[in-house]
Each structure stands twice: as structure tokens, then as C-alpha cells.
Amino acid sequence: MNGSDSGTRGNSEYGRKPFKRSKSHFADRITADGRDGWPVEANRYRLVVSRACPWASRALVSRRLLGLEDALSLAVTDPIQDDRSWRFTLDPDGLDPVLGIRFLSEAYEKREPGYSGGVSVPAVVDVPSGQLVTNDYQQITLDLATEWTALHRPGAPDLYPHAHRDEIDEVIAGVYEDVNNGVYRAGFAIGQEEYRAACAGVFRRLDLLTPRLERQRYLVGDTITEADIRLFTTLVRFDAVYHGHFKCNLRKLSEIPTLWAYTRDLFQTPGFGDTVNFDHIKRHYYQVHVGINPSGIVPLGPDLSEWLMPHHRQELGGRPFGDGTPPKPVRADEEVPLPGRP
Ligand SMILES: N[C@@H](CCC(=O)N[C@@H](CS)C(=O)NCC(=O)O)C(=O)O
């Protein structure tokens, strides 16, 4: 059992066994009451992400929407892993300036000496001890929304409102199975039928969600919730990588008017698009997965300027942040540079 994504190591491993996502290996939770030994505390933990990774990008969006940037610092890895996995080669001297490590695996090793399993993002690391606390990508955002409330900014939205939890859970379960993970099952399928079922499942689920999004601006209720964050991080990658590289090509996102407008709306909402780096996304998928893209060539398109086109979704009503307010602009040191953005 390990925390690796058998789909993203990218070489001869692909093509041998059907794609199966491993469960997260380190599932301690950082909570208000500190019951796992990790209490919520400002400036204690560091969130390690790759901006290429859809699972890590959920946490990037939540952290922005909730205004946790000053309480939970951010480390961004090189989008290209080597055989030691995620690296801090974007930082001066290749060292994360806060943790003082070159590879995320060093935090896993600190947590569990001799650890030989997979190393995945998102990861939350305890800065004083240098130990990995959690790589549980399904729980991290829920805890940011519900356990880190004492550190939320004034005006932070409620991303997991009690009144809508059952509906959010139902929506995200289907989105996870068919869309978030479905694109990976299609992309790493080793047989025609496995691919066909996964690819068809992606579009079946998108078709199911479309009428809902024709009626209302957001997936659940009339505000942005966890459900929108989870659908967004897959849809924003769709035309750039899933349509071509993962062969989910019955349609492009930009050919599905409702979903395309929905995703552009979120992209243009502070906290969503300003976390996205298309350069990291494309280089990661096309260069790391040499099993399915042996040349490692990264395509030129799609044209990013379309992300900024009007979406008219405000005509459906809805209150993006509920009774709250939008997050403040991105910190200068976290801005996504060109050519990663429109
Ligand atoms: N922790 C989860 C989800 C997170 C995940 O898959 N992250 C990918 C990047 S998108 C990763 O870090 N994979 C390990 C690797 O590529 O070495 C898992 O292991 O399946």
C-alpha cells in the first residue's frame, strides 16, 4: 500500500496493469481539537503542491477562497518529477526555502524512516519537525473548510455548508468516479473496452450534470462549494490534456456550451483561475507520461485567451461567496507567470 499514483510516474510502468488509484497512505487529520496530534495552528504547516496536479489544485483553490495564504504557506514543486518524485527545483539552489529539502520524499522519510511507497501531492508538512502529516487529497480540502475556520479570512465562504452536505457528497462521489478519476482510467487504459467504458463514463456524467448547470450557476445550492472546486480542477485541464493526451475526445469542453461557460465563470472568479498554471499542466502530463506520449512533445494549444471570454453565468443568479466576499488578489510571490496563464 502506498500513496503513489500508479498513473503519474510515467514510463514503462504504463501498459502493464489496469489503472488503479491507490488510497492515501498518510491520513492523519489537522483538526481544531488536534485529536490526531496535529492541531490547526497558523504558520505551522506547509502545503506542498504541484500546479499540474488536479488533486493538489483543489487545495490551492480552497486555500485562496478561504484566505488561508498567510496561515498555511505554500511550496510549489517542479511539474516534472524525476525518479525521486517531486522536486523543489523551482526554488533557489533547488531547496524549499522553509523546509530546507530538495525532494518531497524527504518529508515522507522524516515521517516514516525507511518509507518506500509512493510520494504524492498534495502533501501537508509539519514545518517544525519536517514530517509529512497528510497526503489524503480527499480529506485535505474538507478539513481546510471545516476545521481551519478560526484562521479563515473575514468574509470567507462556507464551502461545505451543513444544509447541503448530503447533496454535495452525492455529487462529488459521482464526479470523482466518472470524471476526476474517469479521465485517468481512460488515459491509462490498457485495453479497448477499459478505455471505452471510462471515456463513455466521463461524458455520461458530464451530460448528467449539464441540466443542473443550465438551471443554476453552481452545482449545489446557489453558492460556490466543494463540489464546484472538485469539478473545476478536472474541467480546467480538459482541453489542454484530457481531450488529447488521455483520449477523452468525444467532445472538447469548449464544445459543451453550458459546461464551458460554467468553467470559464469559475476560472474568472478570484481564487480559481489565478491558481492555474497551464504551462505546468501541459509539461507534466505530456512529458512525464512517456508511456502514452513517447516523444514527450508538448502541444502548442489550446488558445488560452478563450478562458477570458464573457460567460453570462451571472444571469442565472447565485451568490458566488454566499454572504461573504471574494478573496483578495494573489500574493505577488504566488502569481502564476506567463506562459502559464491567459
Ligand atoms: N494521493 C493520491 C492522489 C494524489 C495524486 O495522485 N497525485 C499525483 C499527482 S497528480 C502524484 O503525486 N503522484 C505520484 C507521482 O507522480 O509520483 C494518490 O496517491 O492517488
Ligand as a Chemical Component Dictionary entry (heavy atoms), coordinates in Angstrom:
data_LIG
# 
_chem_comp.id                   LIG 
_chem_comp.type                 NON-POLYMER 
_chem_comp.pdbx_formal_charge   0 
_chem_comp.three_letter_code    LIG 
# 
loop_
_chem_comp_atom.comp_id 
_chem_comp_atom.atom_id 
_chem_comp_atom.alt_atom_id 
_chem_comp_atom.type_symbol 
_chem_comp_atom.charge 
_chem_comp_atom.model_Cartn_x 
_chem_comp_atom.model_Cartn_y 
_chem_comp_atom.model_Cartn_z 
_chem_comp_atom.pdbx_ordinal 
LIG N1  N1  N 0 -2.639 10.744 -3.092 1  
LIG C1  C1  C 0 -3.482 10.323 -4.164 2  
LIG C2  C2  C 0 -3.846 11.423 -5.151 3  
LIG C3  C3  C 0 -2.829 12.445 -5.468 4  
LIG C4  C4  C 0 -2.105 12.120 -6.717 5  
LIG O1  O1  O 0 -2.410 11.155 -7.412 6  
LIG N2  N2  N 0 -1.145 12.940 -7.024 7  
LIG C5  C5  C 0 -0.283 12.668 -8.135 8  
LIG C6  C6  C 0 -0.046 13.861 -8.988 9  
LIG S1  S1  S 0 -1.492 14.348 -9.886 10 
LIG C7  C7  C 0 1.060  12.230 -7.562 11 
LIG O2  O2  O 0 1.660  12.930 -6.785 12 
LIG N3  N3  N 0 1.503  11.045 -7.953 13 
LIG C8  C8  C 0 2.738  10.486 -7.504 14 
LIG C9  C9  C 0 3.793  10.592 -8.522 15 
LIG O3  O3  O 0 3.506  11.012 -9.639 16 
LIG O4  O4  O 0 4.940  10.264 -8.230 17 
LIG C10 C10 C 0 -2.936 9.119  -4.808 18 
LIG O5  O5  O 0 -1.874 8.721  -4.431 19 
LIG O6  O6  O 0 -3.584 8.560  -5.681 20 
# 
loop_
_chem_comp_bond.comp_id 
_chem_comp_bond.atom_id_1 
_chem_comp_bond.atom_id_2 
_chem_comp_bond.value_order 
_chem_comp_bond.pdbx_ordinal 
LIG N1  C1  SING 1  
LIG C1  C2  SING 2  
LIG C1  C10 SING 3  
LIG C2  C3  SING 4  
LIG C3  C4  SING 5  
LIG C4  O1  DOUB 6  
LIG C4  N2  SING 7  
LIG N2  C5  SING 8  
LIG C5  C6  SING 9  
LIG C5  C7  SING 10 
LIG C6  S1  SING 11 
LIG C7  O2  DOUB 12 
LIG C7  N3  SING 13 
LIG N3  C8  SING 14 
LIG C8  C9  SING 15 
LIG C9  O3  DOUB 16 
LIG C9  O4  SING 17 
LIG C10 O5  DOUB 18 
LIG C10 O6  SING 19 
# 
